[in-house]
Amino acid sequence: MNTRFLGNSGVRVSELCFGAMTFGGKGYWTGIGQVQQKEADELVGMAIDGGINFFDTADVYSEGLSEQILGKALGKKRKDIVLATKVRGRTGPGPNDVGLSRRHIVDSCNASLMRLGTDYIDLYQVHSFDPRTPLEETLRALDDLVRGGKVRYIGASNFAGWQLMKALAISERQNLERFVTLQAFYSLIARDLENELVPLSLDQGLGILPWSPLGGGFLTGKYRRGRPRPQGARRSDPANQFLQFDEEKGFDIVDELERIASNHRATITQAALNFLLRKPGVTSVIIGAKTNEQLGDTLKTADWEMAPEEVSRLDELSRPPRAYPYWMLEGMARDR
């Protein structure tokens, strides 16, 4: 499997990242996946054998159980992989058990290290912006963790453009550790990132790590126009519509993915992921799996490359509306 630099760092990671959100199945996360230790051991071993050296989780996934299961599954292989987790979400009932305060960051990092069974976290990501904590406090705490050896690199997730740029400016002005990655929602049915955050990431040297690259399973092909929805699937439940998008447009995209996949003897899933790997700024696409069969299919994404004309067809079909001021800026740039 090909590797790419983790943003503007010197670390190389596999172009597919194994996301462990399906591990545990506790609380809110029950419907996302209920992979237990035995199955997780097999999936992690299979991923590593397939060339993946990058694994991602978060302290809130299954209330910490995901970290615990992943840590045990990695075992002695920990030293050979790049391990990422996140902080920000609620981890307890107390008033300080949430957010990006120094207190919560330090406490959460120590707890994650214990659950993961490791002395350091390769990539520690803030899970979302915290409007109630000064960015200076957050960044100083993260900088201290890096200087103390508990964290090696830091990243952001689910930030608006101004929030991310402000954080980068503070880090530069105060000589603090700088975000090297942005983990964000990005797929053929959600390309809003290209308005502002992709150009920002390219300009500032951040590596983009797309989460939910299959649109919550929609881009696997199991949802098709005019066909019954699969039983037990997340998007088949009207009450579970976390990801909002135009399904009619999505069905057209899936049809085109099927045509492209057939040209490469591939699957719709592989084609959807392959498209993202051709997009500027993308370092590694985060994949999830509940079974060996799912993972085996996904790993084959790295065996082929989508042709430029195929990327262009999907670009045109999935192009998002251009909000102001982007259409104005593009028009002015063409006039030069």
LODO-781964 format. One record per residue: x, z, y of N, C-alpha, C in turn. Coordinates in steps of 0.05 Angstrom, whole numbers, m for minus. Each point is the difference from the previous one (the first is absolute). Layout:
// LODO-781964
(rec (X,Z,Y),(X,Z,Y),(X,Z,Y)),
...
//
This chain:
// LODO-781964
(rec (17,0,m24),(m17,0,24),(18,0,25)),
(rec (m9,m15,20),(15,m1,25),(m1,27,14)),
(rec (20,5,16),(0,24,17),(3,m8,29)),
(rec (m9,17,18),(1,m5,29),(9,26,13)),
(rec (11,m3,24),(8,24,15),(m24,16,9)),
(rec (2,26,m1),(m21,18,9),(1,2,31)),
(rec (m14,m19,12),(2,m1,30),(28,m7,8)),
(rec (9,13,21),(27,m5,10),(20,20,m12)),
(rec (m7,12,m22),(19,18,m14),(17,m17,m19)),
(rec (20,13,m12),(17,m14,m19),(m9,2,m29)),
(rec (m24,12,m4),(m10,5,m27),(m16,m24,m9)),
(rec (3,m9,m25),(m15,m22,m11),(m21,10,m19)),
(rec (m24,m10,2),(m22,8,m17),(m12,m25,m13)),
(rec (m13,4,m23),(m14,m22,m13),(m23,m10,17)),
(rec (m6,m26,m2),(m21,m12,17),(m28,9,m8)),
(rec (m2,13,m23),(m25,14,m7),(6,30,m2)),
(rec (m17,16,12),(2,29,m1),(m22,11,m16)),
(rec (6,18,m18),(m21,12,m17),(m13,24,15)),
(rec (m25,m3,5),(m15,22,14),(m14,18,m21)),
(rec (4,26,4),(m10,19,m20),(m27,13,8)),
(rec (m16,m13,16),(m25,11,9),(m20,4,m24)),
(rec (4,m16,m21),(m17,2,m23),(6,23,m18)),
(rec (22,14,5),(9,22,m17),(m16,26,7)),
(rec (m11,13,m20),(m12,26,4),(m30,0,m3)),
(rec (m14,m14,19),(m29,m1,m2),(m13,26,7)),
(rec (8,13,21),(m11,26,8),(m14,m2,27)),
(rec (m23,13,2),(m14,1,26),(m9,m28,9)),
(rec (5,m6,25),(m8,m26,12),(12,m23,m15)),
(rec (23,3,m13),(15,m22,m12),(m10,m6,m28)),
(rec (m20,14,m10),(m10,m5,m27),(m8,m29,m5)),
(rec (m14,m11,20),(m10,m28,m3),(22,m21,3)),
(rec (23,8,9),(22,m20,4),(16,m3,m25)),
(rec (4,21,m14),(15,m1,m25),(3,27,m12)),
(rec (1,1,m26),(3,26,m14),(23,m1,m21)),
(rec (21,m13,8),(24,m3,m18),(13,27,m4)),
(rec (3,8,m25),(12,26,m6),(29,m5,m8)),
(rec (14,22,m8),(29,0,m3),(9,m21,m21)),
(rec (m12,0,m23),(9,m18,m21),(m2,m30,9)),
(rec (m23,m7,12),(m3,m27,9),(19,m6,24)),
(rec (4,20,17),(18,m4,23),(29,m4,m10)),
(rec (8,14,m20),(27,m3,m11),(4,m29,m9)),
(rec (m20,m11,m13),(1,m28,m10),(1,m20,24)),
(rec (m17,4,19),(m2,m18,23),(26,0,16)),
(rec (11,24,5),(25,2,16),(23,m13,m15)),
(rec (1,6,m26),(22,m13,m16),(m3,m30,0)),
(rec (m24,m10,m3),(m5,m29,0),(7,m12,27)),
(rec (m7,14,22),(7,m10,27),(30,m2,4)),
(rec (15,21,m9),(29,m1,3),(12,m22,m17)),
(rec (m10,m3,m24),(10,m21,m17),(m6,m28,12)),
(rec (m21,m1,15),(m7,m26,13),(14,m5,26)),
(rec (18,18,8),(16,m4,24),(m8,15,24)),
(rec (m21,16,m1),(m8,16,23),(18,24,3)),
(rec (10,4,24),(16,24,6),(m11,16,23)),
(rec (m25,m6,8),(m12,12,24),(m27,11,m8)),
(rec (m4,27,4),(m25,13,m7),(m11,16,24)),
(rec (m26,m1,3),(m13,12,24),(m23,18,m9)),
(rec (m3,23,14),(m22,18,m5),(m6,15,26)),
(rec (m15,21,m1),(m6,16,23),(m8,28,m9)),
(rec (4,20,18),(m6,27,m8),(m30,5,m4)),
(rec (m17,m17,13),(m29,4,m3),(m12,m14,m24)),
(rec (14,m18,m13),(m11,m14,m22),(m5,19,m23)),
(rec (m26,2,m8),(m8,18,m21),(10,29,6)),
(rec (0,7,26),(7,27,8),(28,8,m10)),
(rec (19,m18,0),(27,6,m8),(6,m7,m28)),
(rec (m20,m6,m16),(4,m5,m29),(15,m27,m4)),
(rec (m5,m19,18),(14,m26,m2),(30,4,2)),
(rec (9,15,19),(28,6,3),(12,13,m25)),
(rec (m15,19,m10),(10,15,m23),(2,m18,m24)),
(rec (m20,m17,m5),(1,m18,m23),(22,m21,3)),
(rec (3,m11,24),(20,m20,5),(28,12,m3)),
(rec (4,24,10),(26,13,m3),(8,4,m29)),
(rec (m18,8,m16),(5,4,m29),(5,m27,m14)),
(rec (m15,m20,8),(3,m26,m12),(27,m13,6)),
(rec (10,5,24),(26,m11,7),(22,15,m14)),
(rec (m1,26,m2),(20,15,m15),(28,m7,8)),
(rec (17,m6,m20),(28,m6,5),(4,m26,15)),
(rec (m21,m17,1),(3,m26,14),(m3,3,30)),
(rec (m5,25,9),(m4,4,29),(23,m11,16)),
(rec (24,4,m8),(24,m8,15),(2,m30,4)),
(rec (m14,m15,m17),(2,m29,2),(m22,m13,17)),
(rec (m18,16,10),(m23,m12,14),(m1,10,29)),
(rec (m15,m14,16),(m6,8,28),(m28,13,0)),
(rec (m1,25,7),(m25,15,m2),(m12,6,27)),
(rec (m25,m7,4),(m14,4,26),(m24,17,m4)),
(rec (m5,17,20),(m25,15,0),(m8,4,30)),
(rec (m22,14,4),(m12,1,27),(m9,28,7)),
(rec (m3,4,27),(m9,26,10),(m19,m5,24)),
(rec (m20,17,2),(m18,1,23),(m27,11,m8)),
(rec (m10,m8,m24),(m27,7,m9),(m3,30,m6)),
(rec (m24,8,m3),(m6,29,m6),(9,7,m28)),
(rec (15,22,m1),(10,9,m26),(m9,28,m7)),
(rec (m18,12,17),(m10,26,m4),(m22,7,20)),
(rec (m12,23,m3),(m23,7,18),(7,10,27)),
(rec (26,7,4),(8,13,25),(1,m19,24)),
(rec (0,11,24),(0,m17,24),(26,m16,4)),
(rec (22,9,m13),(26,m13,2),(7,m16,m25)),
(rec (m20,m4,m17),(5,m15,m25),(m6,m30,3)),
(rec (3,m10,24),(m5,m28,5),(15,m9,26)),
(rec (5,m25,2),(13,m10,25),(29,m5,m2)),
(rec (12,m5,23),(29,m6,2),(15,20,17)),
(rec (m8,25,m1),(15,21,13),(26,5,m15)),
(rec (20,12,13),(24,7,m14),(m6,17,m24)),
(rec (m17,20,4),(m7,18,m22),(m11,m15,m24)),
(rec (m20,m18,4),(m12,m13,m23),(19,m20,m13)),
(rec (16,m14,16),(19,m19,m11),(21,14,m17)),
(rec (11,22,9),(21,14,m15),(m12,12,m25)),
(rec (m23,13,3),(m12,12,m24),(m8,m21,m21)),
(rec (m11,m22,10),(m9,m21,m18),(24,m14,m14)),
(rec (22,m4,15),(23,m12,m12),(11,18,m23)),
(rec (2,25,5),(10,19,m21),(m19,m1,m24)),
(rec (m26,m1,4),(m19,0,m22),(2,m27,m15)),
(rec (4,m22,14),(2,m26,m13),(26,m1,m17)),
(rec (22,11,10),(25,0,m15),(m4,16,m26)),
(rec (m14,22,1),(m5,16,m24),(m17,m15,m20)),
(rec (m22,m12,10),(m17,m15,m19),(14,m24,m12)),
(rec (16,m14,16),(13,m24,m10),(25,7,m17)),
(rec (9,25,1),(23,8,m16),(25,m13,9)),
(rec (4,m2,27),(24,m13,10),(11,15,24)),
(rec (25,m5,7),(13,13,23),(m4,m15,26)),
(rec (m8,m25,m2),(m3,m16,25),(m22,m21,m4)),
(rec (m11,m9,23),(m19,m21,1),(13,m24,14)),
(rec (m1,m23,m12),(14,m23,11),(m15,m10,26)),
(rec (m26,m1,m2),(m16,m10,23),(m23,19,5)),
(rec (1,15,22),(m21,19,6),(m17,m11,23)),
(rec (m25,m5,m6),(m18,m15,19),(m22,18,11)),
(rec (m4,m2,26),(m23,13,12),(m25,m17,m6)),
(rec (m20,12,m12),(m22,m14,m12),(m19,m13,20)),
(rec (0,11,25),(m16,m11,21),(9,14,26)),
(rec (m8,m12,22),(5,13,26),(m15,26,3)),
(rec (12,19,13),(m12,26,6),(m3,3,30)),
(rec (m25,m3,11),(m3,1,29),(3,28,12)),
(rec (1,20,m18),(0,28,10),(28,12,0)),
(rec (20,m15,m10),(27,10,0),(18,m19,16)),
(rec (17,10,18),(18,m17,15),(18,m15,m19)),
(rec (4,m26,5),(17,m16,m17),(29,11,0)),
(rec (8,12,22),(27,12,2),(3,22,m21)),
(rec (m20,16,m4),(1,21,m20),(2,m11,m28)),
(rec (m17,m20,m6),(0,m13,m26),(27,m13,m6)),
(rec (10,m15,19),(25,m15,m5),(24,19,m2)),
(rec (0,21,15),(22,20,m2),(0,13,m27)),
(rec (m24,7,m10),(m2,13,m26),(10,m20,m22)),
(rec (m8,m25,2),(9,m20,m20),(31,m4,2)),
(rec (10,0,24),(29,m3,4),(15,24,m13)),
(rec (m11,24,3),(13,23,m12),(0,m2,m30)),
(rec (m21,m11,m12),(m1,m3,m29),(21,m20,m9)),
(rec (4,m21,15),(21,m20,m7),(28,13,2)),
(rec (4,14,23),(26,13,4),(6,22,m21)),
(rec (m22,12,m10),(3,21,m20),(3,m11,m28)),
(rec (m3,m26,m4),(4,m12,m26),(m24,m1,m18)),
(rec (m23,9,10),(m24,0,m16),(m14,m27,0)),
(rec (5,m16,21),(m12,m26,4),(22,m19,8)),
(rec (m2,m25,m9),(21,m20,7),(m9,m20,21)),
(rec (m25,m9,m2),(m11,m18,20),(m29,8,6)),
(rec (m10,m8,23),(m27,7,8),(m16,m26,6)),
(rec (m26,2,m5),(m18,m23,6),(m27,9,11)),
(rec (m15,m19,10),(m26,6,11),(m21,m15,m17)),
(rec (m24,9,2),(m23,m13,m13),(m25,3,17)),
(rec (m16,m21,1),(m25,1,14),(2,8,29)),
(rec (18,m13,14),(4,4,29),(m10,m24,15)),
(rec (m10,4,24),(m6,m22,19),(27,m9,12)),
(rec (m1,m24,12),(25,m11,11),(12,18,21)),
(rec (m16,10,19),(11,16,21),(11,27,m10)),
(rec (m13,11,m21),(10,25,m11),(27,m4,m14)),
(rec (3,m22,m15),(25,m5,m14),(22,m6,20)),
(rec (m5,m16,21),(21,m7,19),(8,25,16)),
(rec (m19,17,6),(6,25,15),(19,17,m17)),
(rec (m6,2,m26),(17,16,m18),(28,m11,m1)),
(rec (3,m26,m2),(26,m13,m1),(15,5,26)),
(rec (m14,m1,22),(13,4,26),(10,29,3)),
(rec (m16,19,m10),(8,28,1),(25,4,m17)),
(rec (0,m11,m24),(23,3,m18),(26,m11,13)),
(rec (m3,m23,14),(23,m12,13),(10,17,23)),
(rec (m19,9,16),(7,15,24),(13,27,m7)),
(rec (m10,13,m21),(9,27,m7),(20,m1,m23)),
(rec (9,m24,m9),(19,m3,m21),(m9,14,m26)),
(rec (m25,m5,m7),(m12,11,m25),(m2,m22,m21)),
(rec (m3,9,m25),(m4,m20,m21),(m24,m17,7)),
(rec (2,m25,m9),(m19,m21,8),(m16,m9,m24)),
(rec (m25,m6,3),(m16,m12,m22),(13,m26,m9)),
(rec (2,m4,m26),(11,m25,m10),(m21,m17,m13)),
(rec (m24,11,m5),(m21,m15,m13),(m27,6,12)),
(rec (m19,m18,m4),(m28,4,7),(m16,m6,m25)),
(rec (m14,20,m11),(m19,m5,m22),(m28,m4,12)),
(rec (m12,m23,m6),(m25,m7,13),(m18,m16,m18)),
(rec (m26,0,7),(m20,m16,m15),(5,m30,7)),
(rec (6,m16,m20),(7,m28,5),(m6,m16,m25)),
(rec (m17,m20,3),(m7,m18,m22),(m13,m25,10)),
(rec (m8,m17,m18),(m13,m25,8),(m27,5,13)),
(rec (m12,23,m5),(m26,6,13),(3,19,23)),
(rec (25,7,7),(5,18,22),(27,m7,13)),
(rec (m1,m19,19),(25,m9,12),(2,9,30)),
(rec (m16,20,7),(1,10,28),(28,9,8)),
(rec (16,8,m20),(27,9,5),(16,m21,15)),
(rec (m7,m25,m3),(16,m22,12),(m4,m2,30)),
(rec (m21,13,11),(m4,m1,29),(23,14,15)),
(rec (7,24,m9),(19,16,15),(21,13,m17)),
(rec (m7,11,m23),(19,16,m15),(21,m17,m15)),
(rec (m7,m24,m9),(20,m17,m12),(21,m8,21)),
(rec (m9,m11,23),(21,m6,21),(17,24,8)),
(rec (m13,23,2),(15,24,7),(21,6,m21)),
(rec (m8,m1,m26),(18,7,m22),(23,m20,m1)),
(rec (m6,m26,4),(22,m20,0),(19,5,23)),
(rec (m11,7,24),(17,5,23),(17,25,m3)),
(rec (m11,20,m12),(14,26,m2),(14,4,m27)),
(rec (m2,m19,m18),(14,2,m26),(m12,19,m20)),
(rec (m26,4,2),(m14,16,m20),(m9,m16,m24)),
(rec (3,10,m24),(m10,m13,m24),(m29,7,m4)),
(rec (m16,m21,m5),(m29,4,m4),(m5,5,m30)),
(rec (m16,21,m6),(m7,7,m27),(m31,m1,m2)),
(rec (m11,m23,m9),(m29,m3,m1),(m13,19,m21)),
(rec (m20,15,8),(m16,15,m19),(m26,m14,m4)),
(rec (m12,4,m23),(m25,m14,m9),(3,m30,4)),
(rec (21,m12,m11),(4,m29,4),(m21,m17,m15)),
(rec (m15,13,m18),(m22,m15,m14),(m27,7,11)),
(rec (m1,13,23),(m26,6,13),(m17,18,m18)),
(rec (11,21,m11),(m16,18,m17),(m9,m13,m25)),
(rec (14,m21,m10),(m7,m13,m24),(m15,m26,4)),
(rec (m9,m5,25),(m16,m24,5),(16,m26,m6)),
(rec (26,0,6),(16,m24,m3),(12,m2,m28)),
(rec (m11,14,m20),(8,m4,m28),(m17,m22,m13)),
(rec (m22,m7,12),(m18,m19,m11),(m23,11,m16)),
(rec (m1,27,m1),(m23,12,m16),(m26,0,16)),
(rec (2,m5,26),(m23,m3,17),(m3,m29,7)),
(rec (m21,m14,m8),(m4,m28,5),(m28,m6,11)),
(rec (m1,m20,16),(m26,m7,12),(m20,m7,m22)),
(rec (m24,13,2),(m22,m7,m18),(2,13,m27)),
(rec (20,17,m5),(3,13,m26),(m5,30,3)),
(rec (m9,13,m21),(m4,29,1),(26,15,5)),
(rec (m2,22,15),(24,16,5),(8,16,m24)),
(rec (25,3,m5),(9,15,m23),(m8,29,1)),
(rec (m10,10,m22),(m8,29,m1),(23,18,2)),
(rec (m3,22,16),(20,20,3),(22,m6,20)),
(rec (0,m24,11),(20,m8,20),(m7,12,27)),
(rec (20,6,16),(m4,14,26),(m19,m16,18)),
(rec (5,m26,2),(m16,m15,19),(m28,m7,m10)),
(rec (m5,7,m25),(m27,m4,m11),(m19,23,8)),
(rec (11,21,11),(m16,23,9),(m5,m3,29)),
(rec (m25,m4,9),(m7,m4,28),(10,24,18)),
(rec (2,24,m13),(8,23,15),(30,2,4)),
(rec (15,m18,m14),(29,2,1),(11,m26,12)),
(rec (m4,m3,26),(9,m25,14),(21,7,21)),
(rec (21,13,m8),(21,9,19),(12,m24,15)),
(rec (4,m22,m14),(12,m24,12),(m22,m19,9)),
(rec (m1,m5,26),(m21,m18,11),(11,m27,6)),
(rec (m13,m21,m11),(8,m28,6),(m23,m18,m7)),
(rec (3,m25,9),(m20,m21,m5),(2,m10,m29)),
(rec (m19,8,m17),(2,m7,m28),(m3,m30,m5)),
(rec (m17,m14,16),(m4,m29,m4),(26,m14,5)),
(rec (14,7,21),(27,m11,5),(19,7,m22)),
(rec (m3,25,m10),(17,9,m22),(m4,m16,m25)),
(rec (m25,m8,m6),(m5,m16,m24),(14,m27,2)),
(rec (0,m12,25),(14,m26,4),(30,3,m5)),
(rec (11,23,9),(28,5,m5),(7,3,m29)),
(rec (m17,14,m15),(4,3,m29),(m1,m27,m14)),
(rec (m19,m17,8),(m2,m26,m12),(26,m16,4)),
(rec (12,1,24),(25,m14,6),(23,13,m16)),
(rec (0,26,m2),(21,14,m15),(m1,m9,m30)),
(rec (m24,m4,m10),(m3,m9,m27),(12,m28,m4)),
(rec (m4,m18,19),(11,m27,m1),(30,1,1)),
(rec (11,17,18),(29,2,2),(12,12,m25)),
(rec (m12,21,m10),(10,14,m24),(1,m20,m23)),
(rec (m20,m17,m3),(0,m19,m22),(23,m19,1)),
(rec (9,m6,24),(23,m18,3),(26,12,m10)),
(rec (1,27,m1),(24,14,m8),(m3,15,m26)),
(rec (m22,m6,m14),(m6,15,m25),(1,30,5)),
(rec (m12,8,22),(0,28,8),(m29,10,2)),
(rec (m3,24,10),(m27,12,3),(m6,3,30)),
(rec (m25,5,6),(m9,4,27),(14,23,13)),
(rec (3,22,m16),(15,23,10),(28,m7,9)),
(rec (14,m14,m17),(28,m8,6),(1,m17,26)),
(rec (m19,m18,2),(m1,m18,24),(m4,16,25)),
(rec (m18,19,0),(m6,16,24),(25,16,8)),
(rec (14,11,m19),(25,15,6),(22,m19,9)),
(rec (2,m23,m13),(21,m19,7),(m3,m10,28)),
(rec (m24,m3,10),(m5,m8,28),(13,20,19)),
(rec (m4,26,m5),(12,20,18),(30,0,m1)),
(rec (12,m6,m23),(29,m1,m2),(12,m23,16)),
(rec (m17,m19,8),(10,m23,16),(m3,5,30)),
(rec (m12,23,7),(m6,5,28),(24,14,14)),
(rec (5,m7,25),(23,12,15),(m2,30,2)),
(rec (22,14,m4),(1,29,5),(m6,17,m25)),
(rec (m12,m13,m20),(m8,16,m24),(25,7,m16)),
(rec (4,26,m5),(22,9,m16),(m8,3,m29)),
(rec (m22,14,m5),(m8,5,m28),(m31,5,0)),
(rec (m13,m12,m19),(m29,2,m2),(m7,22,m20)),
(rec (m17,19,9),(m7,23,m17),(m22,m7,m19)),
(rec (6,2,m26),(m19,m6,m21),(m9,25,m14)),
(rec (m23,m1,m12),(m9,23,m16),(m9,m10,m28)),
(rec (0,17,m19),(m8,m8,m27),(m12,24,m15)),
(rec (m21,m5,m15),(m11,21,m17),(7,m5,m30)),
(rec (7,m25,m6),(6,m7,m28),(26,m16,m2)),
(rec (11,m1,m24),(24,m16,m4),(m6,m30,4)),
(rec (m25,m8,m7),(m7,m28,3),(m1,m8,29)),
(rec (m11,17,17),(m1,m5,29),(29,m3,11)),
(rec (17,19,m7),(27,0,10),(15,m24,m10)),
(rec (m3,m7,m25),(14,m23,m11),(m7,m26,14)),
(rec (m26,m3,7),(m8,m24,15),(12,1,28)),
(rec (0,23,14),(10,2,27),(30,m6,1)),
(rec (15,10,m19),(28,m4,0),(8,m29,0)),
(rec (m17,m17,m11),(6,m29,m1),(m2,m13,27)),
(rec (m10,15,20),(m1,m11,27),(28,m8,9)),
(rec (20,15,m8),(27,m6,9),(13,m23,m15)),
(rec (m14,m12,m19),(12,m22,m15),(m3,m28,13)),
(rec (m16,m1,21),(m4,m26,13),(m5,3,30)),
(rec (2,m22,14),(m4,0,29),(m21,m20,8)),
(rec (m18,9,17),(m21,m18,10),(12,m21,19)),
(rec (m8,m25,m3),(11,m21,17),(m10,3,29)),
(rec (17,m10,19),(m8,3,28),(m27,m12,7)),
(rec (m7,m23,m12),(m26,m12,5),(m23,17,m11)),
(rec (5,15,m21),(m20,18,m11),(m4,24,18)),
(rec (22,10,10),(m1,22,20),(m16,m9,24)),
(rec (5,m24,9),(m13,m11,24),(m31,m2,m4)),
(rec (m8,m9,m24),(m28,m2,m6),(m14,27,1)),
(rec (13,20,m11),(m11,27,0),(1,12,28)),
(rec (21,m6,15),(1,9,28),(m24,m10,16)),
(rec (m6,m25,m3),(m22,m12,15),(m27,11,m9)),
(rec (m3,4,m26),(m25,10,m11),(m6,29,7)),
(rec (22,16,3),(m3,29,4),(6,8,29)),
(rec (4,m19,18),(9,6,27),(m20,19,13)),
(rec (9,22,11),(m19,19,14),(m6,m9,28)),
(rec (m22,9,12),(m6,m7,28),(23,10,18)),
(rec (6,m15,20),(22,8,19),(m13,16,23)),
(rec (6,25,1),(m10,17,21),(16,m3,25)),
(rec (m12,7,23),(15,0,25),(19,24,m1)),
(rec (25,m2,11),(10,m22,16),(16,m21,m16)),
(rec (m2,1,m27),(18,m16,m16),(m5,m30,3)),
(rec (m26,m8,1),(m5,m28,4),(9,m10,28)),
(rec (m1,18,20),(9,m6,26),(30,m3,1)),
(rec (14,18,m13),(29,m1,m1),(10,m25,m14)),
(rec (m14,m7,m22),(8,m24,m15),(m3,m25,17)),
(rec (m22,m1,14),(m5,m23,18),(20,m2,22)),
(rec (8,22,12),(20,m1,21),(27,m8,m11)),
(rec (6,9,m24),(26,m6,m12),(2,m30,m5)),
(rec (m23,m13,m8),(1,m29,m6),(4,m16,26)),
(rec (m6,12,23),(2,m15,25),(29,m1,11)),
(rec (18,15,m12),(27,1,10),(15,m25,m7)),
//
